[in-house]
């Protein structure tokens, strides 16, 4: 397996597509009205869950791609930046996967029948359980915030490379 110095087109496509979907997903999740027991999930929840499943699949594919097509850390970076970059990237993978799975579990524990964009019914990951649903809802919300904070750290680091360090690190993931 050859370790590359630059990210290829598929890696960039996965990255920016996931970014775009997360930029849509957060507002949908925050603006959606609260759903209580016995209420049927509507359009907002269907789209929120469907986009979440899409993010889950794309993240899993991106992870497989990354493992099959590794990119060497930027050699000009100090060791602490290479290490923190790896930690943040792996944390992003873990948090995206944990957030999407916990959301799917929450819908399952609520007993909601949800579909993928009204096309394919999604399997329930658990049975209807109100207490577990409350616990998972809290976990899902904590994961949302942890993911958002990690994303903001990632963006701050990217901006630091552009405007403070003025190096070419960001060129590795920018389109083109």
Backbone as CSV, one residue per row, in Angstrom:
resi,resn,N_x,N_y,N_z,CA_x,CA_y,CA_z,C_x,C_y,C_z
1,UNK,0.842,-1.179,0.000,0.000,0.000,0.000,0.886,1.241,0.000
2,UNK,0.678,2.091,-0.968,1.452,3.320,-1.100,0.813,4.425,-0.267
3,UNK,1.633,5.121,0.485,1.143,6.265,1.243,1.336,7.503,0.386
4,UNK,0.259,8.215,0.165,0.266,9.395,-0.694,0.606,10.643,0.107
5,UNK,0.977,11.698,-0.609,1.259,12.984,0.023,0.056,13.931,-0.049
6,UNK,-0.852,13.677,-0.978,-2.031,14.527,-1.172,-3.293,13.676,-1.114
7,UNK,-4.399,14.295,-0.724,-5.689,13.611,-0.764,-6.168,13.578,-2.206
8,UNK,-6.721,12.446,-2.605,-7.237,12.310,-3.956,-8.660,12.846,-4.065
9,UNK,-9.174,12.829,-5.265,-10.520,13.334,-5.530,-11.593,12.621,-4.711
10,UNK,-11.578,11.279,-4.606,-12.625,10.639,-3.793,-12.607,11.094,-2.327
11,UNK,-11.428,11.208,-1.733,-11.341,11.656,-0.339,-11.890,13.068,-0.188
12,UNK,-11.556,13.937,-1.129,-12.059,15.312,-1.084,-13.572,15.347,-1.270
13,UNK,-14.075,14.532,-2.170,-15.526,14.492,-2.400,-16.260,14.016,-1.153
14,UNK,-15.768,12.941,-0.533,-16.384,12.465,0.710,-16.369,13.576,1.761
15,UNK,-15.214,14.209,1.944,-15.056,15.247,2.960,-16.049,16.381,2.764
16,UNK,-16.090,16.954,1.566,-16.917,18.134,1.335,-18.398,17.800,1.262
17,UNK,-18.739,16.604,0.824,-20.145,16.195,0.837,-20.636,16.025,2.277
18,UNK,-19.813,15.425,3.124,-20.166,15.284,4.541,-20.275,16.663,5.193
19,UNK,-19.362,17.567,4.871,-19.434,18.940,5.397,-20.768,19.584,5.014
20,UNK,-21.143,19.483,3.739,-22.389,20.089,3.267,-23.606,19.479,3.970
21,UNK,-23.600,18.160,4.119,-24.736,17.505,4.780,-24.823,17.886,6.255
22,UNK,-23.687,17.999,6.932,-23.700,18.430,8.329,-24.192,19.871,8.451
23,UNK,-23.862,20.709,7.471,-24.321,22.099,7.483,-25.843,22.175,7.331
24,UNK,-26.447,21.193,6.710,-27.905,21.116,6.591,-28.496,20.414,7.815
25,UNK,-27.809,19.387,8.286,-28.320,18.538,9.360,-28.498,19.285,10.676
26,UNK,-27.526,20.086,11.058,-27.621,20.786,12.340,-28.844,21.706,12.401
27,UNK,-29.070,22.576,11.421,-30.271,23.427,11.501,-31.581,22.637,11.512
28,UNK,-31.652,21.560,10.735,-32.877,20.751,10.751,-33.112,20.206,12.152
29,UNK,-32.066,19.650,12.764,-32.200,19.080,14.101,-32.572,20.114,15.153
30,UNK,-32.018,21.300,15.050,-32.279,22.329,16.051,-33.620,23.025,15.841
31,UNK,-34.077,23.139,14.607,-35.319,23.851,14.329,-36.554,22.957,14.331
32,UNK,-36.343,21.663,14.344,-37.441,20.717,14.328,-38.205,20.823,15.658
33,UNK,-39.537,20.786,15.625,-40.280,20.849,16.888,-40.043,19.584,17.718
34,UNK,-40.164,19.734,19.027,-40.012,18.568,19.903,-41.109,17.554,19.604
35,UNK,-40.716,16.318,19.564,-41.669,15.236,19.361,-41.788,14.465,20.674
36,UNK,-42.987,14.215,21.065,-43.225,13.508,22.318,-43.811,12.144,22.024
37,UNK,-43.861,11.314,23.049,-44.407,9.965,22.893,-45.787,10.032,22.261
38,UNK,-46.026,9.118,21.387,-47.315,9.038,20.735,-47.440,9.937,19.506
39,UNK,-46.507,10.863,19.364,-46.543,11.729,18.186,-45.858,11.001,17.030
40,UNK,-46.327,11.260,15.862,-45.736,10.653,14.678,-44.638,11.577,14.138
41,UNK,-43.483,11.009,13.806,-42.430,11.861,13.231,-42.876,12.382,11.871
42,UNK,-42.674,13.654,11.653,-43.121,14.257,10.407,-41.993,14.399,9.409
43,UNK,-42.173,15.348,8.513,-41.215,15.577,7.439,-39.837,15.936,8.003
44,UNK,-39.802,16.834,9.001,-38.525,17.248,9.595,-37.739,16.078,10.136
45,UNK,-38.403,15.208,10.900,-37.713,14.052,11.482,-37.297,13.078,10.389
46,UNK,-38.152,12.866,9.400,-37.797,11.951,8.308,-36.553,12.438,7.582
47,UNK,-36.504,13.733,7.286,-35.330,14.272,6.601,-34.111,14.279,7.512
48,UNK,-34.295,14.581,8.804,-33.179,14.581,9.746,-32.567,13.179,9.850
49,UNK,-33.415,12.179,10.006,-32.923,10.799,10.100,-32.317,10.368,8.767
50,UNK,-32.948,10.708,7.662,-32.441,10.307,6.338,-31.082,10.932,6.050
51,UNK,-30.933,12.212,6.361,-29.638,12.861,6.161,-28.610,12.251,7.107
52,UNK,-29.027,11.946,8.342,-28.120,11.290,9.287,-27.625,9.944,8.776
53,UNK,-28.523,9.159,8.202,-28.132,7.854,7.644,-27.180,8.064,6.472
54,UNK,-27.445,9.068,5.652,-26.551,9.372,4.527,-25.163,9.750,5.051
55,UNK,-25.121,10.578,6.087,-23.842,10.967,6.697,-23.140,9.739,7.264
56,UNK,-23.894,8.862,7.912,-23.321,7.635,8.468,-22.670,6.786,7.376
57,UNK,-23.381,6.583,6.274,-22.856,5.766,5.170,-21.631,6.430,4.542
58,UNK,-21.727,7.734,4.284,-20.591,8.433,3.672,-19.369,8.443,4.593
59,UNK,-19.594,8.582,5.885,-18.477,8.563,6.834,-17.831,7.183,6.874
60,UNK,-18.645,6.152,6.867,-18.095,4.789,6.844,-17.291,4.568,5.554
61,UNK,-17.836,5.018,4.427,-17.107,4.889,3.157,-15.818,5.716,3.175
62,UNK,-15.889,6.914,3.739,-14.696,7.780,3.843,-13.646,7.123,4.706
63,UNK,-14.064,6.489,5.790,-13.122,5.796,6.671,-12.463,4.622,5.952
64,UNK,-13.257,3.841,5.241,-12.697,2.724,4.474,-11.717,3.258,3.430
65,UNK,-12.095,4.336,2.752,-11.212,4.930,1.749,-9.912,5.396,2.384
66,UNK,-10.025,6.040,3.534,-8.824,6.546,4.220,-7.883,5.410,4.608
67,UNK,-8.450,4.317,5.083,-7.614,3.175,5.472,-6.964,2.516,4.262
68,UNK,-7.672,2.498,3.130,-7.139,1.872,1.910,-6.211,2.803,1.129
69,UNK,-6.352,4.112,1.336,-5.561,5.106,0.611,-4.988,6.125,1.598
70,UNK,-4.062,5.687,2.448,-3.547,6.605,3.472,-2.769,7.773,2.872
71,UNK,-2.856,8.907,3.563,-2.126,10.104,3.171,-1.167,10.428,4.304
72,UNK,0.087,10.628,3.945,1.112,10.930,4.952,0.829,12.281,5.590
73,UNK,1.096,12.399,6.894,0.948,13.711,7.521,1.898,14.706,6.858
74,UNK,1.511,15.944,6.853,2.353,16.992,6.268,3.688,17.008,7.003
75,UNK,4.766,16.762,6.283,6.091,16.618,6.903,6.630,17.923,7.476
76,UNK,6.117,19.059,7.004,6.630,20.336,7.498,6.043,20.725,8.850
77,UNK,5.024,19.995,9.314,4.390,20.336,10.580,5.214,19.847,11.767
78,UNK,5.185,20.592,12.862,5.808,20.097,14.088,5.081,18.832,14.563
79,UNK,5.757,18.024,15.328,5.186,16.746,15.784,3.862,16.943,16.523
80,UNK,3.760,17.981,17.357,2.528,18.175,18.113,1.346,18.488,17.188
81,UNK,1.594,19.166,16.072,0.513,19.456,15.129,0.113,18.207,14.345
82,UNK,1.089,17.386,13.986,0.758,16.127,13.293,-0.073,15.235,14.205
83,UNK,0.330,15.137,15.479,-0.395,14.295,16.437,-1.799,14.850,16.689
84,UNK,-1.901,16.155,16.941,-3.224,16.729,17.223,-4.131,16.623,15.997
85,UNK,-3.573,16.737,14.808,-4.359,16.570,13.598,-4.936,15.157,13.520
86,UNK,-4.120,14.165,13.778,-4.594,12.773,13.756,-5.675,12.549,14.810
87,UNK,-5.448,13.067,16.007,-6.420,12.891,17.093,-7.756,13.528,16.710
88,UNK,-7.721,14.758,16.204,-8.963,15.448,15.837,-9.675,14.709,14.708
89,UNK,-8.940,14.241,13.711,-9.589,13.526,12.607,-10.245,12.233,13.078
90,UNK,-9.557,11.463,13.899,-10.159,10.227,14.399,-11.334,10.522,15.327
91,UNK,-11.226,11.597,16.107,-12.333,11.995,16.972,-13.549,12.392,16.124
92,UNK,-13.323,13.062,15.016,-14.426,13.402,14.120,-15.126,12.144,13.607
93,UNK,-14.361,11.144,13.191,-14.963,9.885,12.729,-15.811,9.260,13.834
94,UNK,-15.235,9.147,15.014,-15.938,8.509,16.132,-17.212,9.275,16.478
95,UNK,-17.107,10.605,16.549,-18.272,11.399,16.941,-19.360,11.409,15.873
96,UNK,-18.987,11.447,14.604,-20.007,11.376,13.545,-20.727,10.036,13.625
97,UNK,-19.973,8.969,13.764,-20.596,7.642,13.847,-21.456,7.522,15.103
98,UNK,-20.953,7.975,16.248,-21.710,7.879,17.504,-22.964,8.751,17.472
99,UNK,-22.859,9.938,16.887,-24.012,10.838,16.827,-25.104,10.262,15.942
100,UNK,-24.739,9.760,14.785,-25.758,9.233,13.875,-26.385,7.948,14.420
101,UNK,-25.584,7.073,14.978,-26.139,5.831,15.527,-27.023,6.133,16.737
102,UNK,-26.613,7.076,17.597,-27.437,7.402,18.766,-28.763,8.039,18.329
103,UNK,-28.755,8.820,17.263,-30.010,9.372,16.752,-30.932,8.292,16.220
104,UNK,-30.374,7.339,15.507,-31.158,6.219,14.984,-31.711,5.384,16.136
105,UNK,-30.871,5.170,17.163,-31.336,4.444,18.345,-32.466,5.195,19.043
106,UNK,-32.328,6.518,19.142,-33.364,7.326,19.784,-34.706,7.128,19.077
107,UNK,-34.696,7.212,17.749,-35.934,7.004,16.983,-36.473,5.595,17.218
108,UNK,-35.587,4.622,17.317,-36.008,3.241,17.546,-36.622,3.074,18.930
109,UNK,-35.975,3.637,19.952,-36.502,3.530,21.311,-37.840,4.262,21.452
110,UNK,-38.062,5.268,20.627,-39.340,5.977,20.646,-40.420,5.186,19.910
111,UNK,-40.017,4.137,19.212,-40.978,3.313,18.491,-41.439,3.936,17.182
112,UNK,-40.670,4.900,16.692,-41.060,5.585,15.464,-40.722,4.740,14.247
113,UNK,-41.632,4.720,13.344,-41.392,4.074,12.057,-40.883,5.160,11.118
114,UNK,-39.617,5.094,10.788,-39.036,6.111,9.909,-38.520,5.449,8.635
115,UNK,-38.416,6.268,7.615,-37.951,5.751,6.336,-36.814,6.620,5.832
116,UNK,-36.143,6.097,4.842,-35.057,6.829,4.195,-35.675,7.644,3.071
117,UNK,-35.863,8.946,3.315,-36.483,9.866,2.359,-37.807,9.330,1.807
118,UNK,-38.586,8.699,2.665,-39.896,8.142,2.307,-39.816,7.041,1.253
119,UNK,-38.622,6.515,1.000,-38.451,5.497,-0.038,-38.322,4.090,0.532
120,UNK,-37.518,3.957,1.581,-37.223,2.642,2.149,-37.406,2.716,3.656
121,UNK,-38.214,1.826,4.234,-38.343,1.829,5.695,-37.000,1.463,6.337
122,UNK,-36.654,2.175,7.400,-35.408,1.880,8.096,-35.675,0.868,9.200
123,UNK,-34.758,-0.074,9.369,-34.955,-1.045,10.449,-34.825,-0.374,11.807
124,UNK,-35.559,-0.892,12.753,-35.450,-0.405,14.119,-34.210,-1.051,14.742
125,UNK,-33.415,-0.245,15.432,-32.214,-0.766,16.076,-32.494,-1.258,17.487
126,UNK,-33.671,-0.925,18.006,-34.051,-1.329,19.367,-35.573,-1.332,19.435
127,UNK,-36.093,-1.861,20.535,-37.543,-1.874,20.707,-37.987,-0.637,21.474
128,UNK,-39.272,-0.350,21.408,-39.861,0.801,22.085,-39.563,0.711,23.585
129,UNK,-38.882,1.738,24.114,-38.510,1.759,25.531,-38.322,3.223,25.934
130,UNK,-39.291,3.770,26.663,-39.294,5.199,26.997,-38.075,5.607,27.812
131,UNK,-37.706,4.829,28.813,-36.573,5.194,29.675,-35.274,5.186,28.872
132,UNK,-35.086,4.160,28.073,-33.885,4.083,27.237,-33.885,5.220,26.221
133,UNK,-35.057,5.569,25.716,-35.167,6.664,24.754,-34.712,7.983,25.351
134,UNK,-35.099,8.259,26.603,-34.657,9.495,27.265,-33.145,9.503,27.447
135,UNK,-32.601,8.371,27.850,-31.150,8.277,28.051,-30.404,8.482,26.739
136,UNK,-30.862,7.809,25.705,-30.209,7.931,24.396,-30.374,9.336,23.842
137,UNK,-31.535,9.968,24.087,-31.740,11.343,23.634,-30.691,12.260,24.271
138,UNK,-30.464,12.099,25.567,-29.435,12.898,26.237,-28.053,12.625,25.666
139,UNK,-27.762,11.367,25.399,-26.477,10.991,24.811,-26.344,11.576,23.408
140,UNK,-27.420,11.502,22.634,-27.406,12.047,21.275,-27.130,13.555,21.303
141,UNK,-27.780,14.261,22.209,-27.563,15.699,22.315,-26.128,16.014,22.745
142,UNK,-25.590,15.227,23.675,-24.192,15.434,24.093,-23.240,15.179,22.930
143,UNK,-23.530,14.151,22.141,-22.704,13.837,20.971,-22.779,14.963,19.935
144,UNK,-23.989,15.528,19.745,-24.140,16.646,18.806,-23.207,17.796,19.184
145,UNK,-23.202,18.138,20.474,-22.375,19.255,20.933,-20.897,18.914,20.869
146,UNK,-20.543,17.691,21.239,-19.133,17.278,21.165,-18.652,17.314,19.714
147,UNK,-19.498,16.846,18.803,-19.146,16.870,17.379,-19.015,18.312,16.894
148,UNK,-19.957,19.165,17.259,-19.897,20.560,16.818,-18.631,21.248,17.339
149,UNK,-18.282,21.019,18.588,-17.066,21.615,19.160,-15.829,21.097,18.434
150,UNK,-15.800,19.805,18.143,-14.657,19.222,17.428,-14.574,19.778,16.007
151,UNK,-15.728,19.951,15.358,-15.748,20.561,14.020,-15.188,21.977,14.084
152,UNK,-15.592,22.737,15.097,-15.107,24.117,15.235,-13.598,24.151,15.488
153,UNK,-13.085,23.202,16.256,-11.633,23.101,16.467,-10.942,22.796,15.136
154,UNK,-11.524,21.886,14.375,-10.982,21.513,13.069,-10.953,22.730,12.128
155,UNK,-12.043,23.479,12.107,-12.113,24.677,11.262,-11.107,25.723,11.732
156,UNK,-11.003,25.911,13.046,-10.047,26.887,13.587,-8.617,26.528,13.190
157,UNK,-8.292,25.241,13.250,-6.955,24.808,12.854,-6.731,25.059,11.364
158,UNK,-7.746,24.769,10.551,-7.628,25.013,9.108,-7.406,26.497,8.839
159,UNK,-8.169,27.349,9.501,-8.010,28.791,9.312,-6.650,29.274,9.809
160,UNK,-6.150,28.669,10.876,-4.816,29.040,11.375,-3.752,28.714,10.329
161,UNK,-3.918,27.591,9.646,-2.945,27.243,8.600,-3.007,28.210,7.430
162,UNK,-4.196,28.716,7.143,-4.332,29.658,6.029,-3.818,31.044,6.409
163,UNK,-4.257,31.558,7.572,-4.018,32.963,7.895,-2.866,33.228,8.863
164,UNK,-2.514,32.254,9.707,-1.444,32.472,10.686,-0.144,31.850,10.189
165,UNK,-0.185,30.541,9.940,1.034,29.851,9.504,1.350,30.131,8.039
166,UNK,0.307,30.410,7.264,0.447,30.692,5.837,1.227,29.590,5.096
167,UNK,0.924,28.360,5.496,1.555,27.233,4.811,0.569,26.652,3.802
168,UNK,0.923,25.597,3.152,0.088,25.019,2.094,-0.667,23.780,2.571
169,UNK,-0.794,23.618,3.888,-1.443,22.423,4.426,-2.876,22.290,3.919
170,UNK,-3.614,23.370,3.877,-5.020,23.313,3.454,-5.178,22.938,1.980
171,UNK,-4.176,23.192,1.175,-4.255,22.854,-0.258,-4.471,21.370,-0.458
172,UNK,-4.096,20.570,0.537,-4.215,19.118,0.405,-5.668,18.653,0.354
173,UNK,-6.607,19.430,0.944,-8.002,19.006,0.994,-8.942,19.919,0.210
174,UNK,-8.447,21.028,-0.266,-9.311,21.922,-1.047,-9.591,21.324,-2.409
175,UNK,-10.795,21.576,-2.930,-11.127,21.042,-4.252,-10.154,21.553,-5.330
176,UNK,-9.959,20.725,-6.319,-9.104,21.142,-7.443,-7.789,20.443,-7.491
